[in-house]
Amino acid sequence: MPEGRKGNGGGDSRHYYRNVAELASIPLMLGVAVVIGWWLGRWADRRLHTEWVFQALGIALGIGAGVRHTVFLVRRVSKELDER
């Protein structure tokens, strides 16, 4: 973080680094959500003797959950930065 940065709450870099870490975790969060959705769909397909129906549904739900959480996270960080 630059030494002369004035918009971070009077020099408190904890919030800055926390926000950076949260935003940097977005790709991991998206990947994990998709993998969990696929895994649960695969489990359901095996139990119900279907081929790919629930895997596709699980992947779609995983993508949706990841995007929803990403939007929530970006809005929260943006709101926190606007309050300063």
C-alpha atoms as a printed R data frame, in Angstrom:
   type eleno elety resid chain resno       x       y       z
1  ATOM     1    CA   MET     A     1   0.000   0.000   0.000
2  ATOM     2    CA   PRO     A     2   1.371   3.446  -0.849
3  ATOM     3    CA   GLU     A     3   2.645   5.439   2.116
4  ATOM     4    CA   GLY     A     4   0.831   8.648   1.171
5  ATOM     5    CA   ARG     A     5  -2.592   7.066   0.758
6  ATOM     6    CA   LYS     A     6  -5.198   9.289   2.448
7  ATOM     7    CA   GLY     A     7  -8.491   7.496   1.673
8  ATOM     8    CA   ASN     A     8  -8.090   4.527   3.975
9  ATOM     9    CA   GLY     A     9  -9.465   5.866   7.224
10 ATOM    10    CA   GLY     A    10  -6.524   7.830   8.575
11 ATOM    11    CA   GLY     A    11  -3.747   5.322   7.960
12 ATOM    12    CA   ASP     A    12  -5.498   2.189   9.192
13 ATOM    13    CA   SER     A    13  -4.366  -0.352   6.631
14 ATOM    14    CA   ARG     A    14  -6.205  -3.323   8.187
15 ATOM    15    CA   HIS     A    15  -9.408  -2.500   6.313
16 ATOM    16    CA   TYR     A    16  -7.523  -1.983   3.077
17 ATOM    17    CA   TYR     A    17  -5.780  -5.352   3.259
18 ATOM    18    CA   ARG     A    18  -8.952  -7.128   4.370
19 ATOM    19    CA   ASN     A    19 -10.829  -5.732   1.366
20 ATOM    20    CA   VAL     A    20  -8.015  -6.731  -0.983
21 ATOM    21    CA   ALA     A    21  -7.962 -10.257   0.463
22 ATOM    22    CA   GLU     A    22 -11.733 -10.631   0.159
23 ATOM    23    CA   LEU     A    23 -11.734  -9.459  -3.445
24 ATOM    24    CA   ALA     A    24  -8.754 -11.673  -4.285
25 ATOM    25    CA   SER     A    25 -10.663 -14.716  -3.024
26 ATOM    26    CA   ILE     A    26 -13.398 -14.331  -5.665
27 ATOM    27    CA   PRO     A    27 -11.882 -16.741  -8.249
28 ATOM    28    CA   LEU     A    28 -11.373 -19.421  -5.602
29 ATOM    29    CA   MET     A    29 -14.910 -18.938  -4.307
30 ATOM    30    CA   LEU     A    30 -16.375 -19.262  -7.817
31 ATOM    31    CA   GLY     A    31 -14.382 -22.413  -8.502
32 ATOM    32    CA   VAL     A    32 -15.286 -24.066  -5.217
33 ATOM    33    CA   ALA     A    33 -18.999 -23.314  -5.691
34 ATOM    34    CA   VAL     A    34 -18.978 -24.933  -9.141
35 ATOM    35    CA   VAL     A    35 -17.040 -27.986  -7.943
36 ATOM    36    CA   ILE     A    36 -19.403 -28.506  -4.995
37 ATOM    37    CA   GLY     A    37 -22.423 -28.176  -7.297
38 ATOM    38    CA   TRP     A    38 -20.936 -30.665  -9.756
39 ATOM    39    CA   TRP     A    39 -20.023 -33.092  -6.973
40 ATOM    40    CA   LEU     A    40 -23.510 -33.013  -5.437
41 ATOM    41    CA   GLY     A    41 -25.066 -33.406  -8.883
42 ATOM    42    CA   ARG     A    42 -22.822 -36.363  -9.612
43 ATOM    43    CA   TRP     A    43 -23.823 -37.952  -6.315
44 ATOM    44    CA   ALA     A    44 -27.513 -37.453  -7.141
45 ATOM    45    CA   ASP     A    45 -27.034 -38.865 -10.652
46 ATOM    46    CA   ARG     A    46 -25.447 -42.003  -9.232
47 ATOM    47    CA   ARG     A    47 -28.171 -42.466  -6.640
48 ATOM    48    CA   LEU     A    48 -30.995 -41.917  -9.128
49 ATOM    49    CA   HIS     A    49 -29.291 -43.722 -12.036
50 ATOM    50    CA   THR     A    50 -29.388 -40.747 -14.370
51 ATOM    51    CA   GLU     A    51 -26.498 -39.787 -16.600
52 ATOM    52    CA   TRP     A    52 -25.811 -36.050 -16.443
53 ATOM    53    CA   VAL     A    53 -29.018 -34.252 -15.505
54 ATOM    54    CA   PHE     A    54 -28.195 -33.426 -11.915
55 ATOM    55    CA   GLN     A    55 -24.539 -32.737 -12.694
56 ATOM    56    CA   ALA     A    56 -25.605 -30.022 -15.134
57 ATOM    57    CA   LEU     A    57 -28.121 -28.680 -12.630
58 ATOM    58    CA   GLY     A    58 -25.479 -28.714  -9.890
59 ATOM    59    CA   ILE     A    59 -22.994 -26.836 -12.058
60 ATOM    60    CA   ALA     A    60 -25.631 -24.232 -12.954
61 ATOM    61    CA   LEU     A    61 -26.601 -23.804  -9.305
62 ATOM    62    CA   GLY     A    62 -22.920 -23.582  -8.333
63 ATOM    63    CA   ILE     A    63 -22.331 -20.838 -10.889
64 ATOM    64    CA   GLY     A    64 -25.419 -19.003  -9.663
65 ATOM    65    CA   ALA     A    65 -24.385 -19.280  -6.020
66 ATOM    66    CA   GLY     A    66 -20.850 -18.120  -6.807
67 ATOM    67    CA   VAL     A    67 -22.053 -15.127  -8.806
68 ATOM    68    CA   ARG     A    68 -24.591 -14.209  -6.125
69 ATOM    69    CA   HIS     A    69 -21.955 -14.286  -3.409
70 ATOM    70    CA   THR     A    70 -19.518 -12.346  -5.588
71 ATOM    71    CA   VAL     A    71 -22.082  -9.577  -6.150
72 ATOM    72    CA   PHE     A    72 -22.799  -9.488  -2.404
73 ATOM    73    CA   LEU     A    73 -19.094  -9.250  -1.591
74 ATOM    74    CA   VAL     A    74 -18.369  -6.525  -4.146
75 ATOM    75    CA   ARG     A    75 -21.340  -4.464  -2.944
76 ATOM    76    CA   ARG     A    76 -20.226  -4.781   0.679
77 ATOM    77    CA   VAL     A    77 -16.644  -3.750  -0.070
78 ATOM    78    CA   SER     A    78 -17.843  -0.912  -2.291
79 ATOM    79    CA   LYS     A    79 -20.196   0.344   0.422
80 ATOM    80    CA   GLU     A    80 -17.405   0.213   2.992
81 ATOM    81    CA   LEU     A    81 -15.106   2.184   0.723
82 ATOM    82    CA   ASP     A    82 -17.832   4.784   0.032
83 ATOM    83    CA   GLU     A    83 -18.326   5.356   3.763
84 ATOM    84    CA   ARG     A    84 -14.753   6.565   4.127
